[in-house]
């Protein structure tokens, strides 16, 4: 059911358990700078390097420790996911549904898959579901104030069918799940069947996962809610930070170019509409979450840099998107590059780069 390296899940789980005494406050853990342990290749001396901003990151990249940086940050993120799984376990057997929400390009899909692995090694039977499969047929999609189809609206989902499916699951009845065909824009039945078994937990991801309308038919103790997004700002210099929304925009324009046939100009053009939808349908419900997960890491723009710069170079000065493209180019130019070959196949970044062990 989970197309991933099970070893990674077991390894990460035991790492997480060993450091739980340092992580009991998730907010404390997330706020700490990265302490990277490296070995000097000339003196054979072990050193600890504090990395908390882009200049510090660049110094270590220039020293030849790019692979170590990636491994250290990825391990820390794996610990965090393992800790969240541990917190779900601590809530007890009442939890039957885990809702994962976040804005565009927040990495919630890969986070859900990695969380499912951790739940698996904790003895659960995770069953992943994407809320995208509950889109209503395209011709019935509501319109926004500009007369355009509003795919960000919760009314673009068949909320009634979703609630019916979850209720039947909780009652022990067999459910056939829907599938949304993005090519035809039609809602179809998938043939994928679901029936509750002891230890089973639904891991449901989508932008509306925290909206109370999705789960108001369930007792609150049956649901664990997680907000995943770019929560941390990284310092470029004494005056500038990497904007959190720009971090996600870089991810999205790479993914759109690879998998959706869109140019950087296309992605930048539609970004204001995406952001309006986030402000209306996602951010107001962030307070509903039981916990938050910061999906971005300091090192990742060094990985995405070269692909993003190549895509942005195609935006012409005559395009209205040129100003934003130049902002992104100037920001990315502050990073020393890291070879993407160092990124593990289970990394959240692989959702955008490609080459993931997970099936999307």
Secondary structure, DSSP 8 states (H G I E B T S, - for coil): ---S-HHHHHHHHHHHHHTHHHHSSHHHHHHS-EEEEEE-TTT--EEEEEE-BHHHHHHHHHTT-HHHHHHHHHHHHHHHHHHHHHHHHHT-TT--EEEEE-STTS-HHHHHHHHHHHHHHTT-EEEEEEGGGGB--GGG--B-TTSSB-TTSGGGB-HHHHHHHHHHHHTT--EEEEEEETTTTEEEEEEEEE---TTEEEEEESTTTT-HHHHTTS-GGGEEEEEEE----EESSSS-EE-HHHHHHHHHHHHHHHHS---HHHHHHHHHHHHHHHHHHTGGGGGG-SEEEE---TTHHHHHHHHHHHHHTTS-TTSTTHHHHHHHHHHHTTS----GGGS-TT-TTHHHHS--SS--
